[in-house]
């Protein structure tokens, strides 16, 4: 890892810590980065087998941070989990929606995101993920399949009109194609959820990036990735995906 990258990471850490927007886990918790669930609204306290995980969440059934009920809700157009409507600008294309469901399954179910969990002070969660190194093909396919669907915002974490109880476009926000709001794959994957992801230069199977998509019969390749970054953190070296903004 070159000196320029290390300096950039340290600068970002200083900015984030100063802003109070997110803090790394405590020193004790940072030594326990593997096989963990974040402290958030629908996550279990500890990962465990879930034989009845539904649909696209099924690859995590051997060890999951989500329940079967949560996995079913994630597949609904407007889930009771967050009252979030994917179709806020008209019907989202099915190929596009599959990526959002898979993203939600990864967020809710994965026990392999420990190296990127940060503490936050939010009403609905005490921890979140920042700059998870997403495999480049996963991001590219997500963007390609969503280019022609419509949205009205480039950051879906905040700024919605919730007066009806579900998310609606804020006043004067125009419904345009995803490509208008997210001109590149990185703009989508990194901007959509306030830098939960950082697009990696690595490909799936490299052991260096988190896969959003993997088959349940192939085993969970993200376990190896989490081990690599946890070892990097515990050795005291800056790690891709640790710093958030």
N, C-alpha and C positions, 0 to 999 in steps of 0.2 A: 504494500500500500504506500503510495508516494506521499511526500511531505505536503504537497498542495492539498490533497484530499484530506489529510489529517487536520490541517489548519482550518479548512472549511467546516469540517465536522465539529471541531471545538468551538468555532465561532457561532455556529448554529445552536449548539448546546447552551452557550452563554446567553444568546438572545431569547431562546425559549424559556430558560429558567428565570430570567429577569422578568419576562412578561407574565409569568405565573399561569400560563395557559396549560401547561402540562409539566409534570415532574416525573423523573424516573422512579422506579420502585425503590423502596428502602434498601439499605445495604444488606440486610438479612435476606430480603426477598430476591435480590439480584443474584444470590447464589443458588436460587431454586428456580431455574428458568425453563425446565423441561416438564412436560406432562402436567400443565397447569391450565386452569380456566381463569379468565379475567373476571373481576368484580363488576358485573354489569347486570342490566335489568332481567334478562332471561337465562343467564348462564347458571349452570350447576356449580356448587362449591368445589367439586372435584370431578375430574373426568372418570367415566365408567362405561361399560358396554351398554348399548341401546339397540337391542335386536330389531325393534320396530321402527327405526328411522325411515322416514318417508321420502320417496322419489329421489331427487338430486342430492339429498343429504345422506343417502344410504352408504356412501363410501366411508363415513365416519362411525358406522355402527359398532365396530369392535372397541372403540374408545372415543367417547364424545363428551363435549361440554354442554350439549343440548339434549332436551327430552324429545320423545316421539311426538308429543303434542306441539312443541315448538317447531319441529321439522314440517309438520302438516300445515301449520299456519304460514310458514314462509312461502308456500306454494300458491297462496291465495292472492288475487289481484289487489285486494285491500285487506291486509292482515290485521287481526286484532292486537298483534304484538306491539305495533307502533302506529296503527291507523294510517299507514302510508300507502298512497295510491300510485302505483306505477303509471297508470293511464291518465295522468293529470293534463296531458295535452292530446287526448285522443288515444285510441287503442295502440299500445306498444306492440311492435312486431314480435311474434312468438320467439323467433331466433334471438332477438335482443333480450327479451324477458328471461330466457334461460340463463343468460350470464348474470343477471341481477339476482336470480334465485340462487345460483351457484355461489355468488359473492356472499349472499346472506348466510348460506349454509356454512361457508368457510368461517365467517365471523362468529356465528353462534355456536358452531359445533367443534371447531378445531382445538385440540389441546397442545398445538405445536406453535403457538404465537408468543410464547413467553419472552423471548429476547426483544420483542417490540412492544411490550405492554408498558404503558405509562400511567401514572396516577393523574386523575383529573377531578375537579370539583364541579360535577354536574348533577342535576337533580335525579337523573335516571341511570347514572352509572358513576362508579368511582375509579374506573380504569378504562382505557381505550388503547388501540394499537396505533402506532405511528411509523410510517416509512417501511412497512413490510416489503421486502424485495420480491415483487411479483414477477414470475417468469415472463419473458418478453412476448412469447407466443400467446399466452393467455390474455395479455393486454391487447395485443394486436387483433385477435379474433373478436374480443369484446367490442372494440371500436368498429371493426368492419361490419359486424352484424347489427350494430345500432346506428350506423350512419344516417339511415333514412327514417328512423323513428323520431318522435318529436318531444321536446322538453322546453322549459322556459327559464331554466337556471343552470349555472355552471358549478354551483356548490349546493349539494342537496342536504347538507347538515343543518343549514340555518336559512332564515329569511322567508319561509313559507307563510301563507295566510292560513291559520288554523281555526278560524272562527266557526267553521262548519263541523269541526271535530276531525276532519281529515285534511291532508295537505292540499292546498290550492295555490295556483300561481299568484304571486303578489301583484298589486296594482301596477299597471303599465308594463308588466313583463310579457314579452311576446313569445308565443309558441313558434319555435323554429326547429329545424332539423338538429339532431345531435351534433352533426359536423359543424354547424354554425356556432354552437356553444363550446364544442370540443374539437378544435381543428386538427389535433393530432392524437394518436393513442395515449401518449403521456398526459395530455391535457385532461382526458377522460379519467384514466386510472388514478392519477395523482390528485386532480382537483375535485373530483366528485364527492369524496368523503373527507375533505380537509386533510389530505396527505396521509390517509390511512395506509396507502400503498406508495411505493417508489418503484418505478419500472426498472427492472434489472436488465443488464446486458447478457445475463445467463439464460440458458434454455432449460426446459424441464428435463429432469434426469441428471443434471449437472451436480446436484447436491448443494447448490449455492443460491437457489431461488425457490420461493414458495409457489407451489402449483395450486391454482384454483380448481383445476379439473384433473381428476385421476380416477381410475376404475377401482371398484371395491375389491376386485380379484387380484389387483396388482400390489396390494399393500400400500401403506401410507408413506410415500416418498418424502413428505414434509418432516417426518421424524428425524431423518438424517440432516436435513437443512437446519432444523432447530438446534441440533447437537453441535453443528459446526459453529453457528453464530454464538451459542451459549459459551462454548469453549473460547471463542475470540474475546467475548466480553469479560469472562472470568480471568483471562490472561492480561486484561488491562489495555488491550488495543482497541482503537476506534473501529466500529463495525458499520458497514452499510446498513441503513435502515434503523439505526438507533436514535437518530436525532429527528425531532419533529418541528413543525412550525405552526 
